[in-house]
Amino acid sequence: MKKFLAWLKNEESGQGMVEYGLIVALIVVVIVAVIFAFGDKIKELFGGIETKMDEGLNKIEGAGE
């Protein structure tokens, strides 16, 4: 049992994957924090874009008549 625990302590084959997992988790936490902090502004921005696109589409549809 002691040999197994010593081997497990010195084993590094999965270390890289764990590090990448931690980096991805940190990036996800930052993205979620930004969405919560600026969610209303982002929604307002995309709402404005949607409105402008609808207006342009209505002009195009009206010109075809």
C-alpha positions, 0 to 999 in steps of 0.5 A, a space after each residue: 500500500 505504501 508503494 502504491 501511495 508513493 507511486 501515486 504521489 510521484 505520478 504526473 501523467 494527468 497533471 497537464 490535463 488537470 492544469 488545462 481543466 483549471 484554466 478552462 474553469 477559470 475562463 468560464 468563471 470570468 465569462 459568467 462574472 462578465 455576463 452577470 456584471 454587464 448582462 443588461 448592457 449586452 441585452 440592450 446592445 443586441 436589442 438595438 441591433 435587432 431593432 435596426 435589422 427589423 427596420 432594414 428588413 421592413 424597408 426591403 420588403 416595402 420596396 419590393 411591392 
